[in-house]
Amino acid sequence: MTHYTSFDVAHLANVEIFTPVFDKSLWFFRDLLAMRVVAEEGDSVYLRTWDEYELYTIKLTARDAAGVGRTSFRAASQEALERRVAAIEEMGLGVGWTDGEVGTGPTYLFRDPDEHDMAIYYETERYIATDDKPALKNQASAFPGRGVNARRLDHINYLAKDVEANGEFLAKALGMRESERIRLDSGKFAAWWFHFGLKSYDVVYSDDWTKHGNRLHHVAFAPDTREDVLKAADIFLENGIHIESGPHKHAINQTFFLYVWEPGGNRIEFAQAGARLLLDPDQPVVEWSEEERKKGQAWGMKTIETFHTHGTPIVS
């Protein structure tokens, strides 16, 4: 039976993305994805998707190399936050408390075994629309009506030296529940999907063939419809953005997807899950064999080779 602490984390809150071509990456997220700049601080700009209730969705930071910075999660309550911090400290991977960033309160920093920077907090400031007030009061801000219209952050997929070690850590640290996984003939996991609430996945670990550590496979945003994903492909084509794969349908978790590389080199996915939700609190884990996974997508073209080899930062 699912324990109540499995709901201690409300959702994936925000992600920091590193880019070596800051102005071009800012153009990608702000102009093509229709995200709104809400704050600037040092080498970073904070942007939000249009239906994000908190102040920001991504923190875009100038760096020499592309990759992922801090990923933050919002706890479901102050008590839940304290439980998660205790669990992290018990496993010895806690870093300590810090003041929150834009719009967030006290935040606890930690790292997974691969040394991806992570954080968890509870106190937050809700976004108040000004010149972007929506027609409907149950919407965070007005629908942009331009570009890809990314509605919200959907999930993050990390590359890991050891999928099992990282997955087991984060499952215990944050109370995540597993939804699907790929088991190789060797018995090891090639990839592992986890979720917090009713969505089929929020965090994924995939095997990093370089065994480098602290790398990103992709960050995903959710558009409203499949048609939005198709329209996004046209927008990226017209604007010279590298389309890596899709639009196709995943067999695993069934999302309709498009993968592109933003100008800094980070892989970005647009994932439309349709009406699929995991309503069963004791949802059985779906395991795919190596042979089943070789079949590729549910439909669409064969998975392109760079999907298995490209990650950020790039490792020779």
C-alpha positions in Angstrom: 0.0 0.0 0.0 1.3 3.5 -0.9 2.5 5.4 2.2 1.2 8.9 2.7 4.7 10.3 2.6 4.8 9.3 -1.1 2.9 12.6 -1.6 5.3 14.8 0.3 6.5 16.4 -3.0 3.9 18.3 -4.9 5.8 18.6 -8.2 8.9 19.4 -10.1 9.2 23.1 -9.6 12.0 24.7 -11.7 15.2 23.8 -13.5 18.4 25.8 -14.1 19.8 25.5 -17.6 23.4 26.4 -18.5 24.2 27.8 -21.9 27.4 29.0 -23.6 25.4 31.2 -26.0 23.2 33.1 -23.6 21.5 35.6 -25.9 20.5 32.9 -28.5 19.2 30.6 -25.8 17.2 33.4 -24.2 15.7 34.1 -27.7 14.7 30.4 -27.9 12.9 30.3 -24.6 11.5 33.8 -24.6 10.5 34.3 -28.2 10.0 30.8 -29.6 8.5 29.1 -26.5 6.6 32.3 -25.5 8.1 32.3 -22.0 8.1 35.5 -19.9 11.1 37.1 -18.3 10.3 37.8 -14.6 13.7 38.6 -13.1 17.3 39.1 -13.9 20.2 38.4 -11.5 23.9 38.3 -12.3 24.5 35.9 -15.2 21.0 34.5 -15.0 17.5 35.3 -16.3 14.3 33.7 -14.8 11.5 32.8 -17.1 8.1 31.4 -16.7 5.7 29.3 -18.8 2.3 31.0 -19.2 0.3 28.8 -16.8 2.9 28.4 -14.1 1.4 29.5 -10.8 4.9 30.2 -9.2 7.1 33.0 -10.3 9.4 31.1 -12.6 9.9 27.8 -14.4 13.5 28.0 -15.6 16.6 29.8 -14.6 18.8 30.4 -17.7 22.4 30.9 -16.7 25.5 31.8 -18.8 28.2 29.2 -18.6 31.2 28.0 -20.7 29.3 24.7 -21.4 25.7 23.6 -21.7 24.1 21.5 -19.0 21.9 21.4 -16.0 22.3 23.4 -12.8 20.0 23.2 -9.8 16.7 21.4 -10.1 14.1 22.4 -7.4 11.1 20.5 -6.1 8.2 22.0 -4.1 7.1 20.1 -1.0 3.4 19.6 -0.2 3.6 21.2 3.2 6.1 22.4 5.8 5.9 19.1 7.6 6.5 17.3 4.3 9.6 19.4 3.7 10.9 18.5 7.1 10.4 14.8 6.5 12.2 15.0 3.1 15.1 16.9 4.6 15.4 14.3 7.3 15.4 11.5 4.8 18.1 13.2 2.7 20.3 13.9 5.6 20.0 10.3 6.8 21.4 9.2 3.4 24.4 11.6 3.7 23.9 13.6 0.5 22.5 16.8 2.0 24.3 20.1 1.5 22.4 22.4 3.8 19.9 25.3 4.0 20.0 28.5 2.0 17.7 31.4 1.3 15.3 30.8 -1.6 15.8 32.3 -5.0 13.1 34.3 -6.9 9.8 34.0 -5.0 10.8 30.9 -2.9 11.4 30.6 0.8 14.0 28.6 2.8 15.4 25.9 0.6 17.3 22.8 1.4 20.1 21.9 -1.0 21.3 18.3 -1.8 22.9 16.2 -4.5 22.1 12.8 -6.0 24.9 10.2 -6.3 25.7 11.6 -9.7 26.2 15.0 -8.2 23.3 16.7 -9.9 22.5 19.8 -7.8 18.9 19.6 -6.4 16.8 21.6 -3.9 13.5 21.3 -2.1 11.4 24.1 -0.5 7.8 24.8 0.5 7.2 28.5 0.9 6.5 30.1 -2.5 5.1 33.3 -4.0 2.4 33.0 -6.6 2.6 34.9 -9.8 0.3 37.9 -10.1 -0.5 38.8 -13.7 -0.2 42.5 -14.6 -0.4 43.3 -18.3 -0.9 39.6 -19.0 -4.1 39.1 -17.0 -6.1 36.1 -18.3 -9.8 36.2 -19.3 -10.4 33.3 -16.9 -9.6 33.7 -13.3 -8.5 30.0 -12.9 -5.6 30.6 -15.2 -2.2 32.0 -14.1 -1.8 34.4 -17.0 -3.1 35.1 -20.5 -2.5 32.6 -23.2 0.4 34.1 -25.3 -1.0 33.1 -28.7 2.5 33.1 -30.2 5.3 30.6 -30.8 5.1 27.2 -29.1 3.0 28.5 -26.2 4.7 26.2 -23.7 2.2 25.8 -20.9 4.2 24.2 -18.1 7.4 22.3 -17.2 6.7 18.6 -17.6 9.7 16.5 -16.6 13.5 16.3 -16.5 15.6 13.4 -17.7 19.1 13.0 -16.2 22.0 11.0 -17.5 23.4 8.8 -14.8 26.5 6.7 -14.3 24.4 4.3 -12.3 20.7 4.4 -13.0 19.8 2.2 -10.0 21.8 4.1 -7.4 20.4 7.4 -8.5 16.8 6.2 -8.8 16.9 4.4 -5.5 18.3 7.5 -3.8 15.7 10.0 -5.2 12.9 7.6 -4.6 13.9 7.5 -0.9 14.8 11.2 -0.7 11.6 12.5 -2.3 9.2 9.7 -1.9 8.9 9.2 -5.6 6.9 6.3 -7.0 8.2 4.4 -10.1 6.0 4.1 -13.1 8.1 2.4 -15.8 11.6 1.0 -16.4 13.8 -0.7 -18.9 15.7 -3.8 -17.7 18.6 -4.9 -19.8 19.5 -8.6 -20.4 22.3 -8.1 -17.9 19.7 -7.3 -15.2 20.7 -3.6 -15.0 18.3 -0.8 -15.7 18.8 1.3 -18.8 16.3 3.9 -17.7 13.9 4.5 -14.9 10.8 6.7 -14.7 9.3 8.2 -11.5 6.3 10.3 -10.6 5.0 12.4 -7.7 1.3 12.7 -8.4 -1.1 11.7 -11.1 1.2 12.3 -14.0 3.0 9.3 -15.4 6.4 10.7 -14.9 8.3 13.8 -13.5 11.9 12.5 -13.2 13.8 10.1 -15.4 17.3 8.6 -15.1 18.9 7.2 -18.3 22.2 5.4 -18.5 25.1 7.7 -19.4 27.4 5.8 -21.7 30.3 8.2 -20.9 30.0 7.6 -17.2 30.9 11.2 -16.7 28.4 12.2 -14.1 26.2 15.3 -13.6 24.9 15.4 -17.1 21.5 16.2 -18.7 19.6 14.2 -21.3 16.7 16.7 -21.6 14.2 19.0 -20.1 10.5 18.7 -21.3 7.7 21.2 -21.5 4.0 20.4 -22.0 2.0 22.0 -24.8 -1.8 21.6 -24.8 -2.4 19.4 -27.8 -0.7 17.1 -30.3 -1.4 19.8 -32.9 0.8 22.2 -30.9 3.7 19.7 -31.1 3.3 19.6 -34.9 3.1 23.4 -35.1 6.2 23.6 -32.9 8.1 21.6 -35.5 7.2 24.1 -38.2 8.2 27.0 -35.9 11.6 25.4 -35.3 12.1 24.6 -38.9 11.5 28.3 -39.9 13.9 29.5 -37.2 16.8 27.2 -37.8 16.5 25.1 -34.7 17.9 21.6 -34.9 15.1 19.1 -34.8 16.6 15.8 -33.5 13.6 13.4 -33.5 9.8 13.4 -33.9 7.0 14.1 -33.9 6.4 10.5 -32.9 4.7 8.6 -30.1 6.7 7.0 -27.3 5.8 3.4 -26.3 7.0 4.1 -22.8 4.5 6.3 -21.0 2.8 7.0 -24.4 3.7 10.6 -24.8 3.5 12.3 -28.3 6.9 14.1 -28.6 9.3 16.3 -30.4 13.0 16.7 -29.5 15.1 19.7 -30.5 18.4 21.2 -29.4 18.2 24.7 -28.2 21.0 27.0 -29.4 23.2 26.2 -26.4 23.1 22.5 -27.2 20.7 21.3 -24.5 18.0 18.8 -25.7 14.5 20.1 -25.1 11.4 18.0 -25.5 7.8 18.9 -26.1 5.7 16.2 -24.6 2.0 15.8 -24.9 0.6 13.0 -22.7 -3.0 13.1 -23.9 -5.5 12.1 -21.2 -3.3 9.4 -19.6 -3.1 9.7 -15.8 -2.0 7.2 -13.1 -5.0 7.3 -10.9 -4.2 4.0 -9.0 -2.1 4.9 -5.9 -0.6 1.4 -6.2 -0.1 1.4 -9.9 2.0 -1.7 -10.9 5.4 -0.8 -12.4 5.6 -1.5 -16.1 8.9 -3.2 -17.0 10.2 -3.3 -20.6 12.8 -5.9 -21.6 15.8 -5.1 -23.8 14.2 -6.9 -26.7 11.0 -5.0 -26.3 12.8 -1.7 -26.2 14.7 -2.5 -29.4 11.3 -2.1 -31.2 11.7 1.7 -30.6 8.7 4.0 -30.6 5.1 3.1 -30.5 5.0 4.5 -34.0 7.1 6.9 -36.1 10.6 6.6 -37.3 13.4 4.6 -35.6 15.0 6.4 -32.7 18.0 8.5 -34.0 21.4 7.5 -32.7 22.2 10.9 -31.2 19.3 10.3 -28.8 21.5 7.7 -27.1 24.8 9.5 -27.4 24.1 13.3 -27.0 24.0 14.9 -23.6 25.2 18.1 -21.9 27.8 19.0 -21.0 29.3 17.4 -24.1 32.0 14.8 -23.2 34.6 13.8 -25.8 
